[in-house]
Amino acid sequence: MYALAPYVVIAVVVVAILMTMLRIMREYERAVMFTLGRFSGVKGPGLIILIPFVQQMVRVDLRTIVLDVPSQDVISRDNVSVKVNAVIYFRVVDADKSVIQVENFMAATSQLAQTTLRSVLGKHELDEMLSERDKLNSDIQSILDVQTDAWGIKVANVEIKHVDIDESMIRAIARQAEAERNRRARVIDAEGEQQAAAKLVEAAVMLARVPEAMQLRYLSTLQNIAGEKNSTIVFPLPIDLLRGFTAPRQA
C-alpha cells in the first residue's frame, strides 16, 4: 500500500501539469501567446498546448460587444444644456493589439466614447441633435473607429439613445414652434392673396381688351344669381343702354 503512494502522487502531479498545459478555445475566442514574456503569436480556436512556467496566454473574445455610454452633460453650440447617452457596437479584430497596445480596451473604448460624444455634440445646435441623429451617429462612429484602430478595435455602429432637455427649455421650444407655425400660416395667406390679386389684375386686363367678354361675364353672373333662392333680385342695367336716352337731341 505504501509502495503505491509515490506513484499516486506522481500521477496526480502529471495530471495537474497536463491540465495546466491544455486549453480549449471556442470558435469566437483567440489566445494571445507569450513565451518568457515575449509575444509569440495568436492561436485558436481549438486545443492549445502551453509549456508550463514558460508560456502564458490571454483569452480574447472576438464577438461584437455592446457598450452603453453613460449619460453625458453636453452644452450645444447655441448654449443649451442637455443630457445625452448612447450605445456603441464594436468588436476586436486584432487580438494581439487589444492586449499589447492597451491595458484594458473596454475601459479605454468607454472613456474615448464619452469624450468623443461630448466633443462632437458640442459643435452642433440643439435642433441638429434632435433632427440629424443619423449624421451625428456616423460622425461619432468614424472618429471612434479611427482612434481605436491602433487597439485592434473595429467600431461598427454608434446610436444616440436619448437627448434629455430641461423642462423650461421644452416649454421654450414649444413656444418657438408655435410662433414658427403662425409665421408660416401668415406667409401662406399673404402669398395666396398676392396670387389671387395677380389673377384678378390679369382678368381685368383681358376683360378691358374685349368689351364683349364683359357682357358674357354679366350674363354668367345673372345665371348664378338666378340659381340662388333669393326673394329679390336686382338686375344691374348697363350704362350703354342709357346713352341713347341721355344723349342731347339735335335741333
Phi and psi in degrees as a GROMACS rama.xvg file:
@    title "Ramachandran Plot"
@    xaxis  label "Phi"
@    yaxis  label "Psi"
@TYPE xy
-69.7169  -24.1426  TYR-2
-70.4258  -25.5776  ALA-3
-84.5535  -15.216  LEU-4
-60.0279  -45.9193  ALA-5
-60.3022  -37.4979  PRO-6
-66.5346  -37.1969  TYR-7
-63.9613  -43.3455  VAL-8
-62.4533  -44.1488  VAL-9
-62.4068  -41.5062  ILE-10
-62.8684  -40.9993  ALA-11
-64.6313  -41.8694  VAL-12
-64.6975  -41.9303  VAL-13
-63.1222  -43.8731  VAL-14
-62.9514  -40.916  VAL-15
-63.8402  -41.8804  ALA-16
-64.981  -41.5652  ILE-17
-62.5837  -38.1838  LEU-18
-67.5024  -34.4524  MET-19
-76.1213  -20.8811  THR-20
-83.0415  -29.4255  MET-21
-98.1209  133.24  LEU-22
-134.911  145.006  ARG-23
-118.749  121.065  ILE-24
-99.3961  129.51  MET-25
-71.6164  172.864  ARG-26
-60.8807  -33.3531  GLU-27
-95.911  12.0643  TYR-28
-116.782  151.428  GLU-29
-134.539  150.75  ARG-30
-110.668  118.018  ALA-31
-87.6065  115.826  VAL-32
-95.0059  140.579  MET-33
-129.723  127.574  PHE-34
-112.942  114.443  THR-35
53.0308  38.7052  LEU-36
87.7097  -8.42439  GLY-37
-103.64  141.722  ARG-38
-63.2298  128.943  PHE-39
-125.761  9.79828  SER-40
130.057  174.877  GLY-41
-119.419  129.557  VAL-42
-123.708  160.14  LYS-43
115.367  166.962  GLY-44
-77.4665  173.492  PRO-45
112.899  -158.263  GLY-46
-85.2894  134.86  LEU-47
-126.889  137.603  ILE-48
-111.326  126.304  ILE-49
-107.466  144.14  LEU-50
-87.7543  116.38  ILE-51
-57.793  140.237  PRO-52
64.7394  0.586846  PHE-53
-115.31  -41.803  VAL-54
-115.853  145.538  GLN-55
-131.48  160.465  GLN-56
-138.448  153.458  MET-57
-122.223  124.601  VAL-58
-83.3025  131.274  ARG-59
-125.781  132.106  VAL-60
-92.5385  128.405  ASP-61
-98.4425  3.14786  LEU-62
-74.2492  160.207  ARG-63
-66.3924  131.985  THR-64
-106.523  134.756  ILE-65
-101.375  115.138  VAL-66
-112.85  120.71  LEU-67
-89.1201  116.569  ASP-68
-82.2194  125.053  VAL-69
-60.2848  158.912  PRO-70
-61.367  132.374  SER-71
-116.393  139.947  GLN-72
-83.7343  119.498  ASP-73
-125.339  136.562  VAL-74
-106.941  115.934  ILE-75
-70.9285  172.902  SER-76
-64.9614  -27.0731  ARG-77
-95.7704  26.4491  ASP-78
61.5479  43.0123  ASN-79
-110.845  127.544  VAL-80
-88.3673  124.459  SER-81
-135.429  161.764  VAL-82
-112.88  126.988  LYS-83
-128.863  134.126  VAL-84
-128.645  159.077  ASN-85
-147.467  172.558  ALA-86
-131.67  141.317  VAL-87
-122.409  136.191  ILE-88
-112.311  118.385  TYR-89
-146.764  167.341  PHE-90
-150.195  161.31  ARG-91
-85.6772  125.836  VAL-92
-108.075  -25.9387  VAL-93
-123.414  101.968  ASP-94
-62.9571  -37.9269  ALA-95
-66.2917  -40.4588  ASP-96
-66.0894  -38.2689  LYS-97
-65.5719  -19.5119  SER-98
-99.4323  -39.9269  VAL-99
-85.6476  -39.8761  ILE-100
-83.2885  -19.039  GLN-101
-143.832  145.002  VAL-102
-69.1568  -48.2606  GLU-103
-140.004  99.9316  ASN-104
-67.427  -27.4004  PHE-105
-65.7326  -50.1361  MET-106
-66.016  -39.6755  ALA-107
-64.5233  -42.6923  ALA-108
-66.018  -38.4264  THR-109
-63.8232  -47.4324  SER-110
-64.8396  -40.0599  GLN-111
-65.1547  -37.6932  LEU-112
-65.3588  -38.6882  ALA-113
-65.4104  -46.3147  GLN-114
-67.9052  -37.9127  THR-115
-67.344  -38.9638  THR-116
-60.6639  -46.2172  LEU-117
-66.0306  -40.1438  ARG-118
-66.8265  -45.4898  SER-119
-70.3479  -47.1181  VAL-120
-68.8403  -27.8013  LEU-121
-67.8675  -14.5844  GLY-122
-90.5533  -0.570011  LYS-123
-120.542  157.707  HIS-124
-83.0717  166.871  GLU-125
-61.9239  -41.4287  LEU-126
-58.9334  -37.7726  ASP-127
-69.6829  -35.7653  GLU-128
-62.5706  -35.566  MET-129
-84.2649  -30.5974  LEU-130
-107.688  -15.9535  SER-131
-123.988  49.011  GLU-132
-66.8165  -36.1673  ARG-133
-60.9121  -42.3162  ASP-134
-66.9499  -42.234  LYS-135
-64.6898  -41.613  LEU-136
-58.822  -43.3935  ASN-137
-65.7189  -40.1639  SER-138
-64.5846  -45.5271  ASP-139
-64.7477  -41.7197  ILE-140
-61.746  -41.3047  GLN-141
-64.7201  -43.5088  SER-142
-65.0598  -45.8155  ILE-143
-63.6225  -39.6489  LEU-144
-63.7245  -39.8265  ASP-145
-67.3598  -43.8382  VAL-146
-74.6569  -28.7619  GLN-147
-91.3135  -1.24998  THR-148
-62.1714  -35.2552  ASP-149
-67.4094  -18.9246  ALA-150
-93.949  3.16094  TRP-151
75.9504  25.888  GLY-152
-109.411  137.7  ILE-153
-116.403  113.489  LYS-154
-86.1235  114.223  VAL-155
-85.8321  -36.9621  ALA-156
-159.945  149.554  ASN-157
-132.845  131.944  VAL-158
-129.818  121.661  GLU-159
-76.4945  121.283  ILE-160
-87.3656  -52.93  LYS-161
-137.355  142.94  HIS-162
-122.195  99.7734  VAL-163
-91.1855  128.269  ASP-164
-115.646  148.937  ILE-165
-62.4355  149.546  ASP-166
-60.5076  -40.628  GLU-167
-64.1855  -35.9547  SER-168
-70.3053  -32.9412  MET-169
-62.7514  -42.6816  ILE-170
-64.9379  -39.1562  ARG-171
-64.809  -39.5336  ALA-172
-65.9211  -38.2512  ILE-173
-63.9132  -42.674  ALA-174
-64.2702  -39.0185  ARG-175
-64.382  -41.3449  GLN-176
-65.1915  -39.4641  ALA-177
-64.9869  -42.4321  GLU-178
-62.6564  -38.1115  ALA-179
-66.4155  -38.9333  GLU-180
-64.1384  -42.6392  ARG-181
-62.8437  -40.5326  ASN-182
-62.6407  -43.5735  ARG-183
-64.8349  -38.2601  ARG-184
-63.9564  -41.5581  ALA-185
-67.0733  -38.5511  ARG-186
-64.501  -40.6508  VAL-187
-65.6029  -42.1239  ILE-188
-61.8072  -43.042  ASP-189
-64.8619  -40.4683  ALA-190
-65.1323  -37.7994  GLU-191
-64.5512  -42.9847  GLY-192
-64.7442  -37.868  GLU-193
-64.138  -44.4339  GLN-194
-65.4829  -40.3538  GLN-195
-64.3346  -42.0871  ALA-196
-62.543  -40.2393  ALA-197
-62.8594  -40.6078  ALA-198
-67.457  -37.6337  LYS-199
-64.3773  -41.6007  LEU-200
-63.0045  -41.6478  VAL-201
-62.6692  -41.4151  GLU-202
-66.9124  -39.6882  ALA-203
-62.7751  -40.0768  ALA-204
-63.5696  -42.0077  VAL-205
-65.9857  -40.9694  MET-206
-67.495  -33.9539  LEU-207
-68.5065  -30.2235  ALA-208
-72.9081  -35.5414  ARG-209
-120.967  101.389  VAL-210
-60.8534  -32.6736  PRO-211
-62.9098  -27.6913  GLU-212
-65.4376  -31.9447  ALA-213
-65.8985  -36.5403  MET-214
-66.7317  -40.4484  GLN-215
-63.8247  -38.8818  LEU-216
-65.392  -37.5124  ARG-217
-61.9953  -45.5305  TYR-218
-65.9396  -37.2818  LEU-219
-64.6909  -39.0427  SER-220
-65.5588  -41.4715  THR-221
-60.3011  -38.718  LEU-222
-63.8873  -41.1434  GLN-223
-66.1606  -38.8981  ASN-224
-67.4294  -39.1826  ILE-225
-66.2202  -26.8734  ALA-226
-76.0455  -14.8508  GLY-227
-90.3328  155.501  GLU-228
-89.7096  79.079  LYS-229
-109.341  144.645  ASN-230
-79.4417  -29.9836  SER-231
-131.127  134.335  THR-232
-124.147  126.692  ILE-233
-103.061  118.015  VAL-234
-92.7214  119.23  PHE-235
-69.7024  139.087  PRO-236
-104.659  120.906  LEU-237
-59.9909  139.828  PRO-238
-65.6291  -26.4846  ILE-239
-61.4937  -31.1928  ASP-240
-72.5856  -23.237  LEU-241
-90.217  -7.51446  LEU-242
-65.3042  -32.8229  ARG-243
-67.8393  -26.9045  GLY-244
-88.479  -32.2125  PHE-245
-90.875  -13.6554  THR-246
-68.6871  139.714  ALA-247
-66.9685  139.089  PRO-248
-82.6456  146.125  ARG-249
-79.562  136.354  GLN-250
